[in-house]
Amino acid sequence: MKYISYVFCSLCLSLTFMACNEDPEMFKLETYPDEMHIRSSVESVVLNKGIANQDAVTFTWDAATSPISSSDVVTYKVCLYPSAMKDEKSDYIDVGTNLSLTLTHDQLNSMVARWALPGNPVKVTAQVLSNVNNETRYVKPEISTVELMVTGYEKYPTFLYMVITDDAGNVSSQKLEQRQLGTGIYEASFNMVPCNYHFTTTPEPYPAYGSAGAGKLDYVVEGNVTEFRNEAMGMRTIIVDTNSDFNDCRVLNIIQLPTPGLIWICGNGCSVGWNTNTSSGRMEMVGSAREPYLYAWTGDFNAGGEFKIGLGNGWGDQFFYAPTENADPLVNHELLMYRFQDDGGDLKWVPSVSGRYTFTMCLLADDMWTKFEPAN
């Protein structure tokens, strides 16, 4: 009897080990054939900045069906990638239940600019995925692809050139630079006189940006360029934003600091103390490239203490002083032009609260103000 039990146990163990040694059967999602057959309206396209907002390509496809229930809703999303680099996919564009997607020259160029230099054709794959919306079962998306050749354009040249014709007929040129490359926002500061002006993207006459009215830009590749008009005199900052969200030109009267970018806080009303031009007290430009006139300092402020804003290396240089003696920055947001102490007295701000705050200054000559608010 013991022998039979021993034989039975050994047999069970053998069967168990045999079962463990077998390859596990992995679950695999069923793959369905392509029903969509995506198509492109063009086999190749040369993108054109002059018609950036016009349609460049339309992708269409047939409807996919659910293998589970005919009542399931099928939605779609589309991405593009360079055919030779499948890992460089664009973000997926969700098109819902639509069976087409149209991209403008600007939209397609924004993708292609990541994969090829301007003017260089690149083979691009457009991929559509179907998504079956079923509450109980997951269905592997169908995939359909189509290829096309795309040649992009330079969206943001390194410089813009401002072509100026003054009222005496003299023609001159000013180069505008991007404060931060790749933003498409250009800037230059110089003395202006009444004049007409437009912008070119190269030293050549075209492409050009003229006036579309109300400060807006008109991109011109040939023919007449409508001039902007300036009546201001003196130092002005020209800011040109070529992005489609703004697409504008502004002539701003930004206060020119004695030393560009050098502005600092000091006083016992803040953690810097009475120390001049320290790295810990340096105010930073906090506006975007569209707003290079906003400066701020974030740190610890002391109620009842004093502070002022310096622009040089020491006490004998110019300062931004408070508008009145002991002005509370929490409630008084007036800002006056910087000056020397002897031109109006050593007036300082005195905060009524303690804690971590941000003190912001707007240096637009016709819209000067301060802001004092708790820091995050």
Secondary structure, DSSP 8 states (H G I E B T S, - for coil): -HHHHHHHHHHHHHHHHHHHHS----------------EES-SEEE--GGGTTSEEEEEE------SS-TT-EEEEEEEEEETT-TT-----EEEET-SEEEEEHHHHHHHHTTTS-TT-EEEEEEEEEEEEE-SS------EEEEEEEEE---SS-SEEEEEEEETTS-EEEEEEEESSTTS-EEEEEEEE-SEEEEEESSSSS-SEEEEEETTEEEEESSS----EEE---EEEEEEEE-STTT-EEEEE-B---SSTT--EEEBTTBTTBS-SS-GGGB-EE-S-TT-TTEEEEEEEE-TT--BEEE-SSSTTS-EE--SSTTB-TTT--B----B-GGGT----B--S--EEEEEEEEEETTEEEEEEEE--
